[in-house]
Amino acid sequence: MTKQKHGFLLFLSSLIPGAGELYMGFRKQGISIMAVFWGIIALASSNFGFGWLIMFAPILWFYSFFNVHNLKSLSEEEFYAMEDTYIL
């Protein structure tokens, strides 16, 4: 894991689901959030009748955004004690 990050680049990366976690060094969390988010978008835009899944995209976006800012607010000891795990 990399050093704890702060600043404007962290805010910008937190706007894309999973990118903020990746920027902070939590690769497993970031990749899994990003895969689920874009999977929801892909399924909802397909012609297979999964349009109702789009209602979960904002929920996942908010989770990712606030998770990044929660990680940012942790003390250094708590941050380095966090384990990088897959979401699912």
C-alpha positions as CSV (number, residue, x, y, z in Angstrom):
1,M,0.0,0.0,0.0
2,T,1.2,3.5,-0.7
3,K,1.3,6.5,1.6
4,Q,-1.9,8.1,2.7
5,K,-3.1,10.7,0.2
6,H,-4.8,14.0,0.6
7,G,-5.7,16.9,-1.7
8,F,-7.3,17.8,-5.0
9,L,-6.2,14.8,-7.0
10,L,-7.8,12.6,-4.3
11,F,-11.1,14.5,-4.7
12,L,-11.0,14.2,-8.5
13,S,-10.3,10.5,-8.4
14,S,-13.1,10.0,-5.9
15,L,-15.6,11.2,-8.5
16,I,-15.1,8.0,-10.5
17,P,-16.2,4.9,-8.6
18,G,-13.2,2.8,-7.7
19,A,-10.6,5.3,-8.9
20,G,-10.2,6.9,-5.5
21,E,-9.5,3.6,-3.8
22,L,-7.0,2.7,-6.6
23,Y,-5.3,6.1,-6.1
24,M,-5.0,5.5,-2.3
25,G,-3.4,2.1,-2.9
26,F,-6.4,-0.2,-2.2
27,R,-6.3,-2.0,-5.5
28,K,-8.6,-4.9,-4.7
29,Q,-11.3,-2.6,-3.4
30,G,-10.9,-0.2,-6.3
31,I,-11.0,-2.8,-9.0
32,S,-14.0,-4.6,-7.6
33,I,-16.0,-1.3,-7.1
34,M,-15.1,-0.2,-10.6
35,A,-16.0,-3.6,-12.1
36,V,-19.4,-3.7,-10.4
37,F,-20.2,-0.1,-11.3
38,W,-19.4,-0.5,-15.0
39,G,-21.0,-3.9,-15.0
40,I,-24.2,-2.3,-13.8
41,I,-24.0,0.3,-16.5
42,A,-23.3,-2.3,-19.2
43,L,-26.2,-4.6,-18.1
44,A,-28.6,-1.7,-17.7
45,S,-27.8,-0.4,-21.2
46,S,-28.1,-3.8,-22.8
47,N,-31.3,-5.1,-24.5
48,F,-31.7,-8.0,-22.0
49,G,-34.2,-6.3,-19.7
50,F,-31.8,-5.3,-16.9
51,G,-32.7,-1.6,-17.1
52,W,-33.8,-1.7,-13.5
53,L,-30.2,-2.3,-12.3
54,I,-29.4,1.4,-13.1
55,M,-31.0,2.4,-9.7
56,F,-28.0,0.7,-8.0
57,A,-25.4,2.8,-9.8
58,P,-25.9,6.0,-7.7
59,I,-25.8,3.9,-4.5
60,L,-22.5,2.4,-5.5
61,W,-21.2,5.8,-6.5
62,F,-22.1,7.3,-3.2
63,Y,-20.5,4.4,-1.3
64,S,-17.3,4.8,-3.3
65,F,-17.1,8.6,-2.8
66,F,-17.7,8.5,0.9
67,N,-15.5,5.4,1.4
68,V,-12.5,7.3,-0.1
69,H,-13.2,10.4,2.1
70,N,-13.5,8.1,5.1
71,L,-10.2,6.5,4.3
72,K,-8.7,10.0,3.9
73,S,-9.8,11.0,7.4
74,L,-8.3,8.0,9.2
75,S,-5.2,8.5,11.3
76,E,-2.0,7.1,9.9
77,E,-2.1,4.1,12.2
78,E,-5.7,3.2,11.3
79,F,-5.0,3.8,7.6
80,Y,-2.0,1.4,7.5
81,A,-3.9,-1.1,9.5
82,M,-6.7,-1.3,6.9
83,E,-6.7,-4.5,4.9
84,D,-7.3,-4.4,1.1
85,T,-10.0,-6.9,0.3
86,Y,-12.4,-7.4,-2.5
87,I,-15.9,-5.9,-2.0
88,L,-17.7,-9.1,-3.1
